[in-house]
Structures are given as structure tokens and as C-alpha cells.
Amino acid sequence: MSIQVIIEKCTGCTLCVKACPFDAIRMMEKKAAIDLNRCTLCGACIPACKFKAILIEKSQATCILPDSKAYKDIWVFIEQKKGKVQSVAYELLGKAHELAKVLQCQVSGVLIGHDLQDQLDEIIWHGADNIYLVEAPELANFQDEPYTNILVELIKKHKPEILLCGATAIGRSLISRVAINIKAGLTADCTGLDIDREKKILLQTRPAFGGNIMATIISPNYRPQMATVRHKVMQPITPDKHRKGKIIKESFDSSLYFSRTKLLDIVEEVETLVNIAEADIIVSGGRGMGQQENFKLLENFAHVLGAAVGSSRAAVDSGWMPYSHQVGQTGRTVSPKIYFACGISGQIQHLVGMQSSKIIIAINKDSEAPIFRVATYGIVGDLFQVIPALTKKFKEVLKR
Ligand SMILES: Cc1cc2nc3c(=O)[nH]c(=O)nc-3n(C[C@H](O)[C@H](O)[C@H](O)COP(=O)(O)OP(=O)(O)OC[C@H]3O[C@@H](n4cnc5c(N)ncnc54)[C@H](O)[C@@H]3O)c2cc1C
């Protein structure tokens, strides 16, 4: 693609300068000039220019659009490790199930590996109508090349309309390769997915511009529409053991399973700290904790509740807590049964990491703090009084 200003038509009105989100247009001698190092060809300047003085030219290759009517159904890449389906896949099936009701289509899981028969029922109970199953001994563990080749072939053959994948180490590596291969768009790290009821396209919401705004992204022209979602952002449906589904076994020429890399060994990471992503209760502290020593208060409280300790980025940046405890856009996404936010104001970058928690209890001395807008229960008060009082009471009630 290329962009150009048609000088004869440009009146120097500066509307395009205001419309450009990347600050890529300047006025030079009363005419618009585009800085190609900054321009991303996003096209925001085109409708802004009333004089049709800016032109984006698409190359021949990018103009060949797929026939979107030939694509149907929602697919979920079912991530497995050591033959066990990972919970992120069930979360995505839950979302796909919800979206499929709007599109009135089916949900299919794509499961690649070896000896996976014992996993199939659970996938169907969690919302899949079909499972595309590809099994071979050499596919037992994830490897970039064979998994990409297989997924690409399946997409070409069956043409899904939407493809969802976990924003995990495996998912990120796989799906970006698939997107390049089939020349489709990909929206990474979505925090919300919905369907445009009129146009029947996927609305993919994610933080943008450094987390300062939430952007809703669409892929109107290319198929499938592809998105990744982090673990714990979506909720799985309650498994329904009466659900029935179809298993579609696929196999490919062994050349497709070839990998230039060789898997030598899988070394389990040793968790030295409490894994906040898996905890049922999290007690998080923010800048309001004042100093590192005060996190002892939270640790005592967490100990009584059997909870993990989390924190805001402000507390991590201050050196009070290690990064592995940070909740939020640049930290972990969590979805515990109960989330205590203590001395945390509730900025959007923190909220995207914890707002799907079942119960949120906020303790803050500022009654106007944004955290109270998402809180199930709010305690307006000084945390240095509230937390010891809660710790004492829970100790009595829970007899700890
Ligand atoms: C690109 C980007 C990514 C980011 N990623 C993250 C992320 O992953 N996670 C994250 O958390 N932030 C993230 N941030 C930072 C975020 O914008 C906020 O700055 C941060 O969340 C604020 O942390 P806080 O709520 O602890 O601090 P503050 O906003 O300073 O809030 C402190 C709160 O404590 C309250 N308080 C003070 N004393 C007491 C007391 N004694 N008792 C009760 N309440 C008290 C105050 O009323 C206030 O509401 C990111 C920012 C950017 C730009």
C-alpha cells in the first residue's frame, strides 16, 4: 500500500493533521505532508479530508479478498500440554458458545497432539459442537512448524469465520505464524469479544495506545477473523454432560509434520512464589500501602484467608513487591472468587487484569476512587485500620 497527497486538491485546511492518531501529518508551505516513518496507513485521514486530497493505493496482492460468505463457524484452538487440555481453551469455548448464539453457527475445537481420546468429552461438555482432531506420535508436544502447517491446512479446507486462541506462550507463537501464512488479521490480547449484530462481524476489544484507551478492532475483509485472549479473561460455561458433539479426524502427509527444530526435553518451571493466576482469593495492595514493610499487614490477612498477595504496578514500580505479583495489563490477569483491592485507585490498566473476579472488595479512603465503580462491596476508610480489623474478625470466624 502507498499514500500520497494530491497537492492540487489540498487546501491546507489541517483537518487531516487533527485526524491523524500517529502525528504523521504536518503542514509544509500550507500543504499537507506525510511523514512515512510515522504513517501506519491506518486511513484515518481519508474520511477527514473533505477535498479528497489524500489517496491510499492498495497493491494488487492485498486487494484479493476472500469470499467471506464461504466462511462459517467459530473455531477455538484447544491448547494441550502433556495430553491435558489447558483451562484457557475452556474459557475460549465459553465465549465462542456465546458468540455462536448470535451468529447462529457452530463452535468447533481444533485439537492437535497424541493420545487425546480421554479429553474429547470435556471439550464437548464445555461448548464444542465439533472437534477437528489431528493425532500422531510426533505431534504429542507443541512445535511451531507442524502445528502451524496443520492449522493452516485445516483453515484452508474448512474455512472458519472466526478463530480464537489463548494468548499463552504457545498460542502467541502459533497464531501469529498462522495469520501470516493465510494473510489474515490478528488482534492480540483481547479483553472483550462481541458480534456486530448488523454486520455480523467480530468486535475485538483490547487496550491500545499504552493502555490509555480501549480500542475495538474489526477485520471486515479478511477471513478468518482471529483473536487471542489471555488466560482468565473469559469465563467457561458450566460443563453440560448431556452435550453431544462430532469428532472429525483429520490426517495429513507426514511432510507436514516436519520440524526444523528438535524438542530435546521439557523442563518444568519451579514456582517459587504463590501463583496469583490460580488463587481463589487474592489480597492486593497498591500505592496506598505506603511502604514495603506495610505489605506484612496484607500477608497476615492473606494467611488467615488462605489467599495469595497481589499488587498494583505502582507497588511493583516502588520496589515493594516483585513483578510476578503484579495484576493488570502488563502483569497477570486474574479471576479469583474474591479480590480485595487495598489502597488501589482502580485505573483501567489495573482493572483489565482483575475485573472478571467474582466478588471485588475495595478498601480505599477516597470515596470517589474509580475502583468503587467495579467493586461488589466497598469500604471507605483507612486501610491501616480496616485491614487489621478484618484480619482479627476473620481469624475469629475461621478459627485460624
Ligand atoms: C502501559 C501501561 C501499563 C500499565 N500496566 C499496569 C498494570 O499491569 N497494573 C497496574 O496496576 N497498573 C498498571 N499501569 C499503571 C496504572 O495506570 C496506575 O498508575 C496504577 O495502577 C496505580 O496504582 P495504584 O492504584 O496502586 O496507585 P494510585 O493510583 O496512586 O492509588 C493509590 C490509592 O490508594 C488510596 N489510599 C492511599 N492511602 C490510603 C489509606 N491509608 N487507606 C486506604 N486507601 C488509601 C488512594 O486514595 C488511592 O486511590 C499501567 C500504566 C500504563 C501506562
The ligand as a Gaussian input file, in Angstrom:
#p B3LYP/6-31G(d) Opt

LIG

0 1
 C        1.059000       0.984000      29.528000
 C        0.665000       0.915000      30.971000
 C        0.533000      -0.313000      31.550000
 C        0.165000      -0.396000      32.902000
 N        0.024000      -1.635000      33.457000
 C       -0.431000      -1.716000      34.728000
 C       -0.667000      -2.997000      35.347000
 O       -0.436000      -4.050000      34.767000
 N       -1.133000      -2.999000      36.601000
 C       -1.383000      -1.851000      37.320000
 O       -1.824000      -1.951000      38.483000
 N       -1.145000      -0.659000      36.777000
 C       -0.652000      -0.559000      35.512000
 N       -0.383000       0.669000      34.984000
 C       -0.387000       1.841000      35.906000
 C       -1.774000       2.406000      36.181000
 O       -2.087000       3.360000      35.201000
 C       -1.811000       3.100000      37.553000
 O       -0.797000       4.079000      37.591000
 C       -1.600000       2.137000      38.708000
 O       -2.493000       1.049000      38.610000
 C       -1.879000       2.890000      40.013000
 O       -1.609000       2.060000      41.094000
 P       -2.338000       2.313000      42.482000
 O       -3.805000       2.228000      42.282000
 O       -1.718000       1.382000      43.469000
 O       -1.838000       3.777000      42.842000
 P       -2.666000       5.150000      42.887000
 O       -3.375000       5.397000      41.620000
 O       -1.698000       6.164000      43.353000
 O       -3.775000       4.905000      44.000000
 C       -3.498000       4.758000      45.347000
 C       -4.846000       4.680000      46.060000
 O       -4.616000       4.403000      47.443000
 C       -5.572000       5.130000      48.193000
 N       -5.019000       5.280000      49.561000
 C       -3.924000       5.953000      49.931000
 N       -3.710000       5.794000      51.257000
 C       -4.705000       5.013000      51.723000
 C       -5.047000       4.509000      53.019000
 N       -4.285000       4.754000      54.080000
 N       -6.152000       3.751000      53.123000
 C       -6.946000       3.468000      52.050000
 N       -6.662000       3.924000      50.806000
 C       -5.547000       4.675000      50.637000
 C       -5.755000       6.426000      47.462000
 O       -6.998000       7.026000      47.772000
 C       -5.650000       5.968000      46.001000
 O       -6.949000       5.697000      45.475000
 C       -0.025000       0.774000      33.658000
 C        0.115000       2.017000      33.049000
 C        0.458000       2.099000      31.721000
 C        0.578000       3.439000      31.085000

